[in-house]
Amino acid sequence: MKKLLLLVVLMFTTITFAQNQLNFEFGTFDFLKDQTEVNVQLKFENVLFQAENYTEAQYLERRKTETLAKKNAAAWQKWIDAWQNYKDTEYLNYFLKGVNGWSKKVVFKKDVKAKYTLIIDTKWVYAGWHAGLVAQEGKLTSDLIFVETDNPSKVIMKLQGAEVLGKQSNKDFTMEYGRIAAAYEVTGKLVGKALRKVVK
């Protein structure tokens, strides 16, 4: 029985670590050693959702149908307004919170004039679920592309956050957008940790 329990724990640990991966596709952080700031942009276009790989339009239509069946049009409007706000502002804010919590020498900011820009290109999202005392965190897969700000076609470094698992750490975690935001924050932490090993 103890062996079985240990096996289950090891399997869970392996799965958890496998989901929080930062894959280095090419380049190193050496180009940031003499920098103090990096501009950051978030792209949320052509994103696929859930295991079924829904488009955003399909995902939102399903969410709308569920909300209207259980609540009303006002509840749906509140939800979709919050969803748009997270896409426009909060997802990037959560990433910045995560990366800047670990990166001490280089500060990541939005709308700043810096030599380099990090483009977070969102590829796949799993929104997770919340059922009171139990919940499944959101997951995020994104390409993390460092380019020259004045010449965006020149890619300096490319990473991928592969199915990064969020943590229960924000006020809106009961909602899909809150769980997705948590995954952006963890993605930022992974980038910050990796950078800190090079830029000390």
N, C-alpha and C positions, 0 to 999 in steps of 0.2 A: 504493500500500500504506500509506504514511504517513497519507494522508487517511482511509483506511478505519479505521485504528487510532485516529486522533484522533476520528472520528465515534463509534466504539464507546465510547471513554472519556467523551466528552461525553454520550452517551445514558445511560451508567451513572451519571454524576454527576447528571444531571437526575432520573433515577429515584430515586436515593438522597435528594436534597434534597426531592423531592416527597413521599416517604414520611415525612419528619420534619417535618411541618407542625403548627403550632399556629394554629388558626383562631379569630379573635375574633368571636363571634356577637353579643354586646352588652356594654356596660359598659367601664370602664377601671380601671386599678389605682390611681387617685387616692384611692379610699376607704381604702387601706392606708397612706397617707403618715404618719398619726399613730398607727399601730399597731406593736406590737413582736412580737406572736404571732398565729398563725392556727391554729385547731383543724382537723384533717384526719380525714375518714372515708373508708373505701373500701367501695364497693358492688360485689359480684360476683354479681349476680342476673340471670337471663335473658340470660346471655352467649352469644354465638354463636361457634363455633370453626371455623377453617380456611376454605378457599375454599368448601367445601360448606355452610357455616353450620349445622353440627351443634349441637344443644343440648349442654349439659354432660353430661347423662346419656348421650347417644349417643356423645359423644367418649370418656367414661370407659369405656363398655362396649367400644368398639373397642380402647382401650388395654389393658384387662384381658384381652381375648381374645388380643391379640398377646403380652402378657407371659406368660400361662399356656402358650401354645404354645411359647415359647422357653425359659422358665425354670420357675418353680413358684409355689405359692400364697404362700410366704414372701416371694418377690421382689415379688409384686403388693402384699402388705400393706405392705411397706416403701415402695413407690412411692406408694400411695394415702395413707399417713400423711404423707409429705413433701408431697404435693400439698395436703392439707388445711392443713398448717402454713403453707405459702406463702400460701394464700388467707386464712387467719386473721391472719397476722402479717407475713410476709416481703415480700409485694408492697407493702404500705404502707411498711415500713421502707426498701425500695429507693427508692420515690418520695421519701421524706423525705431520704434521702441525696443524691439528685439535686437537689432543689429547694434544700436548705439549703447545698449546695456553691456556689450562685450568689447566693442571696438573703442579703445580709449584715445589712440593717436589720430585716427581718421574719423571725422564726423560725417554721417550720411544725412542729407537734407533734401527736401523737395524745393524745386524752383530756385536753385542757387547756381550762380555762375562758377563752375568748377571745370578743371581740365578734363575730368572724366565723368561719365554718366553711367549709372547702373540701370539697365532696363529689366524690370521684372515682367516677364511675358508669361501670363497665366495660361496653362494648358489644360489642366483637369482638376476638378473639384468634387470631393465627396462631402456632402453637407452634414453627415452624421445624423443623430437623433437625440431627443431628450424626453425621458418619461418619468419625471419626478426624481426619484432617488437613484435611478440608473440612467446612463447616457453613453452614447458613442461619439467620440470626438470627430471633428472634421479632418479631412486630409487634403493636401494640396500638392500638385505637381506643377513646377514652374521652371522656365529657363531663366537664368540669371546672367545677363550679358553686359559686360563692361565695354563701353565704346568711348572714343574720343568725342567730347561734346560738340566740338566744331566740325567734326567729320564722322558722323554716326555710322558710316559704312565701314570704318576701320574698327574692327572688333579686336580688343586686347586680350580678353579672357572670357571664357564661357563655362558656367556651372549649371548643374540641374539639381533642383530640390525634388527628390523622388518620393511621392506619397508621404510627405511630411505630416506627422500627426500633431494636431493642436493639443493644448492642455486647457483644463477648466480654470480659466484665469481672468475672465472679464464679465462685466455686468450683463451682457446680452447673450451669455452662453446658452441659454434656453432656446434661443432662436438660431436658425440656420446661419445667418450672416455673422452672428457672434462666434459660432464654432469655426467658421471659415476664417474669421479674423484671427482667432487663436493660432491657426495653422500658419498664417502669414507671420505672426510674431515669432513662432518657433523657427520658421525658415530664416528670419532675420538673425536669430540667436546663433543658428548654425553657421551663417556667413561670418558673423562677428567673432565667433570662437576660432574659426579657421584663419581669419585675418590676423587675429591677435597672436597666433603662433609665428607669424612672419613679420608683422609690423609691431614691434614691442616698445 
